[in-house]
Amino acid sequence: MTRTPSMTWRRRDDIAGRPWRGRVRDYDLFKEVTIGVIVVGAVTLGLAAVFGSPDEPGVTFASWSAADPVDFASTATAELDGTSSTAQYGPPYNDTQGATQTLGPLDLQSLSGVRLPIDTAQAFVIGPLRTLPTVPAAVARWTSATPAQQAKWAAAYEKALAADTGTALPKSSGAYGPVPAMISSLSGMARSGALDGALTSQGGFYALNHTPAILFLGDGQYFRNLAAAQHLTGDQWGMMNETGNTPGQAWLWLFSLFYQVQPFASLSNADLVIVLIMGTLTLLLALLPFIPGLRTIPRWIPLHRIIWRDYYRATRVSASTGQSATASSAASSSSARSGTSERRDMPKRVASSSRSETG
């Protein structure tokens, strides 16, 4: 019985160890490098000169405060009194109770603890205002007040901002305390571009930590609206999309799929549930060669034979050629043995014939 060659590296019947007898064609490495670097580079530069960069302009605090000053002020006030999404996020930014996503006793978010502590009032409002050449007097008034008084001032100002349908901020008259003056100064920093530098500055030459700025932007409605317009939110397959016409991450389709269907889309712990599901599926895929039943699916559904049909066709031809060569070799050996035997018996037959004639 002829054994089918296997895709193995063992020395018994490995195909990889056999000499190549298929088609051969010339390959010019210099030509490939020239086309891949010079030609493609020239085409890229030409298209960029005609159509411009496909990248969307970056969102800054200057553009935010100019386009929607009320939303910026509302977000800054929420950061000031600790009611923003970041302020109530939980680990790794703060220890807000009940903020983590859990599944029974499993609480992955709390395992890391508070590794990047962020006090939103200090990091996003008070700290940047203290970088001004002249620190507003409202900052000292705010920091010297009791937490209850601070919450009262901020809540009153948030209510006034919610009722404001225009683009101008509410007037300072009212039970707002120093909040309007602080927000006005912060808005001025944002419009001038100073707030971006204050949030990303680390005291060194390079500004590499953009986490505070991204969190502040993410707490506002303006940034979310921009994401929704580009179909980048979670319920718009945003995980696998990109801005503009740039191709997205198509390989994330399965991960993103769960956010589009119920009951996952409405779960409060959807992130944790989907991560566990994807982890389980990934583990099953990794252990597929060791799971009885599942590992025999390719034998039941030989889709791989269609994909690798050229290989299996060549294998069959090679096997049939080998059988023909073996049969021919066997026939030649048998014929050679027969000829040798006949030559060896010839003298005996001649002698026997001579004796018969003599008699």
Secondary structure by P-SEA (a helix, b strand, c coil): ccccccccccccccccccccccbbbbbbaaaaaaaacaaaaaaaaaaaaaccccccccccaaaaaaacaaaaaaaaaaaaaccccccccccccccccccccccccccccccccccccccccccccaaaaaacccccaaaaaaaaccaaaaaaaaaaaaaaaaaccccccccccccccaaaaaaaaaaaaaaaaaaaaaaacccccccccaaaaaaaaaacaaaaaaaaaaccccccccccccccccccccccccccccccccccccccaaaaaaaaaaaaaaaaaaaccccccccccccccaaaaaaaaaaaaaaaaaaaaaaaaaaaaaaaaaaaaaaaaaaaaaaaaaaaaaaaaac
